[in-house]
Amino acid sequence: MITCDSLVYQPFRPAGGELACDGVSIQSIVERAGTPTYIYSARAIREAYRDIDDAFASYPHAIHYALKANSTLAIARLLQSLGSRADANSGGEIAVAERAGFAPRDIVFTGVGKTREELEYAITRGLGTINAESAGELDRIAAIAQAHGRVARVALRVNPDIDARSHPNISTGLKTNKFGVPLQDARAVYQARRDVAALQFVGVHIHIGSQITTVDPLRRAAESLVSLALQLRDEGFALEHVDLGGGLGIAYEGRPIIQPTDYAGAVIPELRRVGLPVVLEPGRAVVGRAGALIGRIVDTKCFPDGRKFAVLDAGMTELMRPALYGSFHRIEPVVPRTGGDTAWDVVGPICESSDVFGRDRALPPLQVDDLVAILDTGAYGSAMSSNYNRHLLPAEVLVDDGKWSVIRRRQTLDDVLALES
Ligand SMILES: Cc1ncc(COP(=O)(O)O)c(C=O)c1O
């Protein structure tokens, strides 16, 4: 069931003795763009998107790219140009999706804790589906839709109490998590609102977590959701789709993990039981591999016990995942120096002990001013960056067909202070 990750396109590879993105010198990019900077490969995004699309080719499907993974406008536009639809998690992401060219009807709106303003916007824009998180939210949607003389297209997100076997902080389908409505309560929630004229129940929704690396939880989630869809259809609900959410992981550590074909192979037999089109909301699997964060070493130090630190100009403010989840990212010098590998702790400059990108990493000699790439950071990297310690949001660059361009300029202190008096 597990396909080798070496088949997946690797955008960051050595070329001429230094690390390049799709063959374009990273050193030459950051000479002009500065550091820290995120660099993305358009080719890697296209290939990852197509891998998912192709894997589901035998079954009616719609890919709604999960903008939360990376909603930089140019990335969103690229996905839109590939035929993707969008999954937005906030009013801000809906607005970005529309700016990127996604039609309102091609946007699903998910997420815990949607505000009245966000719901009003989503309803009046006529979004494809609002995935409601609770009975109360459905009622608020109905009231707002009625007040505007609209009918809202809705689905209910169910919580199946399935362990995604991912990191606890990114598991969302357990009964201890805040997400969705317990699966056993879902039918009653639909039935109680069957006659609400302002609601059109178009689907059912599930999302059990992110960075899922085995098929079993995904198959079981699909099985639960399809069973619910069958019951609802028997009871007369004219459903149009089942939405399996996102969650497909990537091989951060290089170990073989499931690929889109494994995922499709596991869930399509379940989907065939109901025959409804499937909505997929992948984020990480589309953009994760495509990005690297490039930082420059600003200090090195060696403690008496022999522990060596390389301190970068990028930290948890630019890439929060290691500090937040203890997540692993490969770290590589952009221009490796000759000499044997030794153990390095690669850390950021932020005043937090958790501001560590990797401990005891076997790396060649490192010196101040060397460039370092933190790989597989296209998803939940820039999107989670912050101004803590008054760090400025990093620049972002897209490499496409041998050329590169800045798709987000580096934030300036004036940008930040413009909000303050
Ligand atoms: C509802 C929903 N859909 C899709 C996603 C995207 O998940 P992933 O990036 O793991 O594919 C998330 C992320 O947590 C989510 O909460």
The ligand as a Gaussian input file, in Angstrom:
#p B3LYP/6-31G(d) Opt

LIG

0 1
 C      -11.198000      21.359000       7.073000
 C       -9.828000      21.231000       6.528000
 N       -9.677000      20.885000       5.239000
 C       -8.452000      20.758000       4.668000
 C       -7.312000      20.959000       5.414000
 C       -5.986000      20.796000       4.748000
 O       -5.275000      19.773000       5.331000
 P       -3.910000      19.271000       4.695000
 O       -3.044000      20.452000       4.512000
 O       -3.377000      18.333000       5.709000
 O       -4.236000      18.594000       3.413000
 C       -7.417000      21.315000       6.771000
 C       -6.197000      21.516000       7.573000
 O       -6.124000      21.287000       8.718000
 C       -8.714000      21.462000       7.342000
 O       -8.865000      21.808000       8.614000

